[in-house]
Every structure is written in C-alpha cells, then in structure tokens.
C-alpha cells in the first residue's frame, strides 16, 4: 500500500501497474534512496504473458516513466547473475557495469552474486531511439 503513488516527489517507493489492452499484466516498483541510488523491480504476473518479449518491449518506456515521475539521476539494476531471462533482456538495453557479491540486495532477494547496471537520465533519449529503430513503439 505504501508504494501506491501519492504524487509526492519524495515518496520512497512507487509502484506502477502494467496493463495490456486494459488487462492487468503485472507491476513495476521503484525504490528510492538518493538521487543516484534507485532500484527497480518488475514482474509480469500473468503467466500467459511471460516469455513473449513484453519486458524487452516495455523497457525504455518503463525507465522513462521513472525518470519523468521522480527527481532522480541514476537507476541501478541489480540482477542475480543466474537469472538468465532478465539478464538477456537487460543486455539488449544496458551493459553490465559490475558483477559483485551483495550481502543486502534491494528488495526480497537473498545475498548472492549480482550484475549491476546503471541508467542515467541522459540515457533516456538513446533508449527511446533504439526502441523506435527496432519498431518498438
């Protein structure tokens, strides 16, 4: 409940629903700690929509939404190294900046090895152009 958007730009966690043709498909959550330390999580909860490329297609628009809604400078993706599907999707958009062991990862994940990827506000135009070039409108 605390992640339901209030309009307060200082809200520490903000959730957004993902809908396809008006039907709920999943959600994304942005956890904010400082202008340069923000983490996102996304979940396609409708099993029929998993593995179809939805996360890849929505990625630049999801990221743009975060930067449009809150005053932040950097988003950090923190993904388990063994999460092949998510890492493949992110590889399409953002390179791995670092791989390391994290004792207290953001969200509900247990300690382990993670890839870290950074997205800056200045990266948004390039992500949108890449999406347009790929026919991802």
Secondary structure, 3 states (H helix, E strand, C coil): CCCECCCCCCCCEEEEEEEECCEEEEEEEEEEEECCEEEEEEEECCHHHCCCCHHHHHHHHHHHHHHHHCCCCEEEEEEECCCHHHHHHHHHHCCCCEEEEECCCCCCCCCEEEEEEEEEHHHHHHHHHHHHHCCCC
